[in-house]
Amino acid sequence: MQTLKLKDDVAIQLQQAAEQAHLSSNDLIEQLLNQYAHKEKPATLLTDIINELPEISAFKGDPVEIQRTLRNEWD
């Protein structure tokens, strides 16, 4: 068992939130900690980040042809 020292205003907020959820303060803290522990972690690998990026229609197609088209705009 562990004792937490909370500021008075935080303790009041905890008590009010527990009452609204119809839980004890201990149960509410346990529930919130479980949610925090199971929360999805952000992608850490570059490949994961790239795979999560939205597709951009401007880059669909043959990259060489896109480059040629862009170069021809300068002429």
N, C-alpha and C positions, 0 to 999 in steps of 0.2 A: 504494500500500500504506500502511496505517496501523497503528501500534502502539498497543495498548491497555494501560493500566496498571490492573491489577485487584488488589484486596486478596487476600491469600493464601487466605482462606477462600472467596472468590468464585471464584478460579481453580480451586480444588479442586472446588467444586461444578460448574463448567463442564466440567472434565475428566471427572468422574464421569458427568454427564449425557450427554456425548458418547460415552463408552464404552458406556453403556446403550443408546444409540440406534445404536451401531455406526457412528459418524461421527467425523470429525475435529472439533476445536473450531471451526475456521473454518467448516466445512460446517454445523455446528449453529447457529452464530451467524447465518449467511446464511439458513438455513431459518427460524429464529425471526423474523428481520427481515422476510422475505417474508410470513410469517403475519401479523405486526403491520401491515404496509403494506396487506394485502388484507382486514383485519378490517373488518366493517361499521361504518360510522360512524353515530352516533346521529342521529336526525332533528333538523334544526335549524329548519325552518320550522314555524310554529304549526299550519298545516294538516296537515303530516305527523304531528305529535304527536297531533292530534285524531283523525286517521284510524287511528292505531294503538291508540287507547283501546278497551277492550272495551265491547260493548253492554250497557247496563243495562236490564233488563226493566221497571223502574219508570218509565222515560221513553218507552216505546213507546206509540204511539197519538197522539191529538189533544192537543197541548199545552194548548189552551184548556179542553178537557174535564178534563184532569188538574188544571189550576188550579182549576176550579169544584169538583171533588171535594174537593180539599184545603181550599178555603175552607168548604165545607159541613161538613167535620169539626169546624170551630170552633163551629158553631151548636148 
